[in-house]
Amino acid sequence: MRTLCLFVLLARAAVAQDVYWVERDGVVYGAREDERGPIGGGAGYVGIVTAGDYTATTAEERIAALAQAQRGQVVFIPGETEIDLTTLIYIDKLVLQVPEGVTLAGNRGHEGSPGALLVSDTLDTPVMIRALGPDVRVTGLRIKGPNPKRYLDHHRRAYGPGGPGSSYYYKFPVQRGIVTDQPRLEVDNCEISGFGFAGVDLIGGDGHHIHHCYIHHCQHQGLGYGVCHNQASSLIEYNLFDWNRHSIAGTGRPGCAYVARHNVELGTSLSHCFDMHGGRDRNDGTDIAGTRIEIYNNTFRAPQTPVVIRGVPEDICDVYHNWFVMHTDPGAAVRGSERTQVRDNAYGPDGTVIP
């Protein structure tokens, strides 16, 4: 254990904090920003929204604007606005409902703006924002939930030897940030944190796109997902992740799929970083772990196992061109079984390529 801790410290010291990729023989390993701006969004992101068809500075104004907005319109919240939803969520069971084709926007990164803040401090925050139809966009906002903690003792009491299990565990509330069961949700240039269940919960639908966000402190033990898939598919790219239990997770049901590329795990994770459940997790008598998973050009700085596929994908899980900074052994970086293919990745702080 002492040797492992020393390696972790040396590896972190050896890699500059803003170096996310290495190039070997013309091939890029790890996450490299694209023409849209920096990984994680913010200053320099080219898709920033600075005005809208409706402007809201209070919760009441925003609720009214969302009720009126039509497909193609933008509900804009100015950059220095802070909207505390705690009492409305706790008393009135408020969920901010975004209609089909509507954009809910702030201006994170514009002229130094941190982006408008939407916050709830009540642990009873089942859902903060729900996309009611396809083609909803949530962009440029800080979305802050009430639960950045791990609650390890609560999980132990529920599931430890002789514990009562789920009936006890779920007496404590869990929280979700953005939720949809409709297709083509886009979440970009947002900072999302503090949701015990998931920052973004993709219950259903395909074509989802989560990109250029900073998603952190979603780490309630037993749940704690940055982006969660039930029976949905998505493209997840150019995000910064930190202090999550699993930054990307899936139930593994047929149709559950994702492409994860050019994302960075900054260094702290409660468990393995990218996940797909298998049939044994669902107790459905199968060994299915999703349909198709592609994991490439990501950078993992957390010492925890970067990728765990807990069954057999219906198609394939393809893992390549990633940089596993804290791991030198391919078998320790990715755990999977049949149809999980690990090839041509870089390992260790020096980025040694192993075919």
BELZI-V452051 format. One record per pair of residues at least 4 apart in sequence whose ideal C-beta (glycine too) atoms are under 7 Angstrom apart, sorted by sequence separation. I is the first residue (numbers start at 1). J is the second residue. If there is no record, write none. Layout:
BEGIN
<<I;J> <I;J>>
END
This chain:
BEGIN
<<1;5> <2;6> <3;7> <4;8> <5;9> <6;10> <7;11> <8;12> <9;13> <10;14> <11;15> <15;19> <23;27> <28;32> <33;37> <37;41> <38;42> <41;45> <57;61> <58;62> <59;63> <60;64> <61;65> <62;66> <63;67> <64;68> <65;69> <69;73> <77;81> <85;89> <86;90> <87;91> <88;92> <89;93> <98;102> <109;113> <151;155> <152;156> <153;157> <154;158> <155;159> <156;160> <159;163> <164;168> <165;169> <166;170> <195;199> <197;201> <220;224> <252;256> <265;269> <269;273> <277;281> <309;313> <313;317> <329;333> <330;334> <336;340> <348;352> <23;28> <24;29> <33;38> <56;61> <89;94> <108;113> <120;125> <131;136> <158;163> <163;168> <180;185> <219;224> <229;234> <251;256> <277;282> <279;284> <327;332> <346;351> <347;352> <33;39> <38;44> <56;62> <69;75> <88;94> <98;104> <107;113> <108;114> <157;163> <158;164> <159;165> <202;208> <218;224> <241;247> <250;256> <279;285> <300;306> <327;333> <334;340> <346;352> <21;28> <22;29> <37;44> <38;45> <108;115> <158;165> <192;199> <218;225> <279;286> <346;353> <347;354> <21;29> <22;30> <31;39> <37;45> <107;115> <120;128> <192;200> <218;226> <250;258> <265;273> <279;287> <309;317> <334;342> <21;30> <36;45> <37;46> <56;65> <66;75> <85;94> <106;115> <129;138> <178;187> <227;236> <278;287> <279;288> <324;333> <344;353> <345;354> <20;30> <21;31> <36;46> <65;75> <106;116> <118;128> <158;168> <159;169> <200;210> <248;258> <278;288> <20;31> <21;32> <36;47> <54;65> <157;168> <158;169> <215;226> <278;289> <344;355> <20;32> <236;248> <248;260> <277;289> <295;307> <307;319> <330;342> <343;355> <62;75> <187;200> <276;289> <155;169> <260;274> <276;290> <333;347> <54;69> <62;77> <128;143> <177;192> <226;241> <319;334> <330;345> <53;69> <199;215> <293;309> <128;145> <210;227> <276;293> <330;347> <154;172> <177;195> <226;244> <247;265> <306;324> <20;39> <56;75> <176;195> <199;218> <225;244> <317;336> <328;347> <53;73> <125;145> <175;195> <185;205> <198;218> <224;244> <225;245> <229;249> <289;309> <293;313> <327;347> <328;348> <53;74> <54;75> <55;76> <56;77> <57;78> <62;83> <125;146> <175;196> <176;197> <177;198> <184;205> <192;213> <224;245> <225;246> <226;247> <227;248> <228;249> <229;250> <230;251> <274;295> <289;310> <292;313> <306;327> <324;345> <52;74> <54;76> <174;196> <175;197> <176;198> <177;199> <178;200> <179;201> <180;202> <181;203> <183;205> <191;213> <223;245> <224;246> <226;248> <229;251> <231;253> <233;255> <236;258> <241;263> <289;311> <291;313> <300;322> <317;339> <319;341> <52;75> <55;78> <118;141> <123;146> <174;197> <177;200> <180;203> <181;204> <182;205> <183;206> <184;207> <185;208> <186;209> <187;210> <188;211> <189;212> <190;213> <191;214> <192;215> <193;216> <194;217> <195;218> <230;253> <236;259> <241;264> <288;311> <289;312> <290;313> <291;314> <292;315> <303;326> <316;339> <317;340> <318;341> <319;342> <320;343> <321;344> <322;345> <323;346> <324;347> <52;76> <57;81> <59;83> <118;142> <122;146> <123;147> <179;203> <181;205> <183;207> <184;208> <188;212> <189;213> <193;217> <196;220> <208;232> <210;234> <215;239> <219;243> <221;245> <225;249> <231;255> <232;256> <233;257> <234;258> <235;259> <236;260> <237;261> <238;262> <239;263> <240;264> <241;265> <242;266> <252;276> <287;311> <288;312> <289;313> <291;315> <292;316> <293;317> <294;318> <295;319> <296;320> <297;321> <298;322> <299;323> <300;324> <301;325> <302;326> <317;341> <320;344> <321;345> <325;349> <330;354> <49;74> <51;76> <58;83> <115;140> <116;141> <117;142> <118;143> <119;144> <120;145> <121;146> <176;201> <180;205> <188;213> <202;227> <209;234> <216;241> <219;244> <231;256> <233;258> <237;262> <238;263> <241;266> <242;267> <243;268> <244;269> <245;270> <246;271> <250;275> <252;277> <287;312> <296;321> <297;322> <300;325> <301;326> <312;337> <316;341> <320;345> <59;85> <115;141> <116;142> <120;146> <187;213> <197;223> <202;228> <204;230> <206;232> <208;234> <209;235> <210;236> <211;237> <212;238> <213;239> <214;240> <215;241> <216;242> <217;243> <218;244> <219;245> <237;263> <240;266> <242;268> <245;271> <246;272> <247;273> <248;274> <249;275> <250;276> <251;277> <252;278> <288;314> <296;322> <299;325> <300;326> <307;333> <312;338> <313;339> <319;345> <49;76> <75;102> <79;106> <115;142> <117;144> <196;223> <198;225> <199;226> <200;227> <201;228> <202;229> <203;230> <204;231> <205;232> <206;233> <211;238> <212;239> <216;243> <229;256> <236;263> <246;273> <247;274> <248;275> <250;277> <252;279> <273;300> <295;322> <305;332> <306;333> <307;334> <308;335> <309;336> <312;339> <79;107> <114;142> <147;175> <196;224> <197;225> <199;227> <202;230> <204;232> <211;239> <216;244> <306;334> <323;351> <59;88> <71;100> <72;101> <73;102> <74;103> <75;104> <76;105> <77;106> <146;175> <198;227> <203;232> <210;239> <215;244> <229;258> <246;275> <252;281> <273;302> <281;310> <66;96> <69;99> <71;101> <75;105> <145;175> <198;228> <202;232> <252;282> <305;335> <66;97> <71;102> <74;105> <79;110> <89;120> <98;129> <251;282> <273;304> <309;340> <66;98> <90;122> <95;127> <96;128> <100;132> <101;133> <108;140> <145;177> <202;234> <215;247> <272;304> <274;306> <278;310> <279;311> <66;99> <69;102> <85;118> <89;122> <96;129> <97;130> <98;131> <99;132> <100;133> <107;140> <108;141> <257;290> <269;302> <271;304> <272;305> <273;306> <274;307> <275;308> <276;309> <277;310> <278;311> <79;113> <83;117> <85;119> <86;120> <90;124> <98;132> <99;133> <100;134> <101;135> <102;136> <103;137> <104;138> <105;139> <106;140> <108;142> <143;177> <254;288> <256;290> <257;291> <265;299> <267;301> <268;302> <272;306> <273;307> <276;310> <81;116> <82;117> <83;118> <84;119> <85;120> <86;121> <95;130> <97;132> <100;135> <105;140> <106;141> <143;178> <256;291> <257;292> <258;293> <259;294> <260;295> <261;296> <262;297> <263;298> <264;299> <265;300> <266;301> <267;302> <269;304> <272;307> <79;115> <86;122> <89;125> <100;136> <103;139> <252;288> <255;291> <257;293> <261;297> <262;298> <265;301> <272;308> <79;116> <82;119> <252;289> <254;291> <261;298> <265;302> <78;116> <98;136> <252;290> <260;298> <77;116> <138;178> <250;290> <85;128> <136;180> <148;193> <148;194> <174;220> <224;270> <143;190> <147;194> <129;177> <134;182> <145;193> <146;194> <147;195> <124;173> <126;175> <127;176> <128;177> <129;178> <130;179> <131;180> <133;182> <134;183> <135;184> <136;185> <137;186> <138;187> <139;188> <140;189> <141;190> <142;191> <143;192> <144;193> <145;194> <147;196> <174;223> <221;270> <123;173> <125;175> <126;176> <130;180> <132;182> <134;184> <139;189> <140;190> <144;194> <145;195> <131;182> <139;190> <219;270> <123;175> <127;179> <138;190> <52;105> <169;222> <49;103> <131;185> <49;105> <50;107> <49;107> <252;310> <48;107> <252;311> <50;110> <254;314> <48;109> <48;110> <45;109> <77;141> <44;109> <42;108> <43;109> <155;221> <41;108> <42;109> <155;222> <41;109> <148;217> <150;219> <151;220> <152;221> <150;220> <151;221> <150;221> <147;220> <115;191> <109;189> <108;189> <108;190> <108;191> <49;139> <49;140> <47;139> <48;140> <150;270> <47;188> <48;189> <47;189> <45;189> <41;188> <41;189> <45;212> <41;212> <40;212> <41;213> <40;213> <41;214> <40;214> <37;212> <36;212> <39;238> <40;239> <40;240> <39;240> <34;238> <33;238> <39;262> <39;264> <32;262> <31;262> <31;263> <31;264> <20;264> <12;267> <32;297> <31;297> <30;297> <31;298> <31;299> <28;297> <30;299> <21;299> <20;299> <29;321> <30;322> <28;321> <29;322> <30;323> <27;321> <29;323> <8;303> <22;323> <21;323> <15;325> <11;325> <11;326> <29;345> <30;346> <29;346> <8;326> <24;346> <29;351> <22;346> <29;353> <24;351> <22;351> <24;353> <15;349> <14;349> <11;349>>
END
